[in-house]
Amino acid sequence: MRKIVFISDCLSQPRHIKRVTSLLNAGFEVKVYGYNRGQYDVNKYPNGANPIVLGIFGDGHGYLNKFKTLKHDVARIVGENGKDVLYYAFGILAAYMLKQKGCKYVYEISDILYAYPRFRFVMPLIKRIDRDIIDKAQLVVMTSEGFADFHGYKSDKLVLIPNKVNSVLSSAQRTPLELKDNDKIRFAFVGSIRYETTFRIAETIGKKYPNYEFHFYGGTKTFLERCQNFDNTYSNVFYHGAFRNPDDVPGIYNNLDVVVACYTTKSLNERIAEPNKLYEALFFCKPIIVAKDTFLSKQVNKYECGYCVDSSTIENIENFLNSIDYKELNRISRHEYELNGDEFVDNAQILIEKLK
């Protein structure tokens, strides 16, 4: 079986670990290089992967510094492994370096980083560069159909793999909600905590809705003090800290009722992304709240699995929270339960077949 050399800009990212694990289990020889983020480094690789840590890419590292670092490190990696192997790049910077080196590579796209407002003046240029990287790749893996639409990309080289539930959880118990009137409803954000909308919802619940709870599950360095302050200030808001994915995921979903995934809509990236929270909510039969007018909201409407709201103001959040109906939450959860859970579990078989 052929050798695949991975380059990860965040070694603890569960999706990276899933991809490496899938190809390792399929019989490929894998070698993994990458960077830690200096936080949320609790997720581990399987035996046989043994990642080589190149350094730390913290939040304080600018893109120019990351560019210089990757240029140096990719040159070293290619020098160690040669150009006869297939490289697998998570992210635009590593893929660009591999293209410049004339290497064969798979390019996985899970974000359009240059779609953030701060890149608006250089976005057209970077988009052309990105499209060239895509065109020269052996295969292009995208985690959202929204990214393919953004690039207008249709090709046999395209492999769509939404960020679904880790396959090791495929046999986890799926249980629909059976909420009764006046039960405390447990809202929760699960993942990397970084969006103002999440705090806005948590604060609204903390201040005005004693019969609701809000739970933060996930690591954060930038917002750690804020999360802890919410935990200390409001008796119904809780910060649980970092968790291991997939190990701790079933336990977390067993202790929440509604998933909050209202990302900002100011960035094109968030408007076209398809985060794993959608599939975790579907698999574990939990209604999900997402921002309206996004690709994610289209998916929620497609699966009839939650609510699409405008969380940009406290007034809008209160109007939504006031409208919540226990029977409707139970109905959505029962509907999710009746869907085929296997549809929401990660399956990299198409990628595996194309790589053989």
Buried (B, 14 or more C-beta within 10 A) or exposed (E): EEBBBBBBBBBBBBBBBBBBBBBBEBEBEBBBBBBBBBBBBBBEBEEEBEBEEBEBBEEEBEEEEBEEBBBEBBEEBBEEBEEEBBBBBBBBBBBBBBBEBEBBBBBBBBBBBBBBEEBEEEBEEBBEBBEEBBEBBBBBBBBBBBBBEBBEBEEEBBBBBBBBBBBBBBEBEBEBBEBEEEEEBBBBBBBBBBBBBBBBBBBBBBBEBEEBBBBBBBBBBEBBEBBBEBBEEBEBBBBBBBBEBBBBBBEBBEEBBBBBBBBBBEBBBBBBBBBBBBBBBBBBBBBBBBBBEBBBBBBBEEBEBBBBBBBBEBEBBBEBBEEBEBEEBBBBBEBBBEBEBEEBBBBBEEBBEBBE
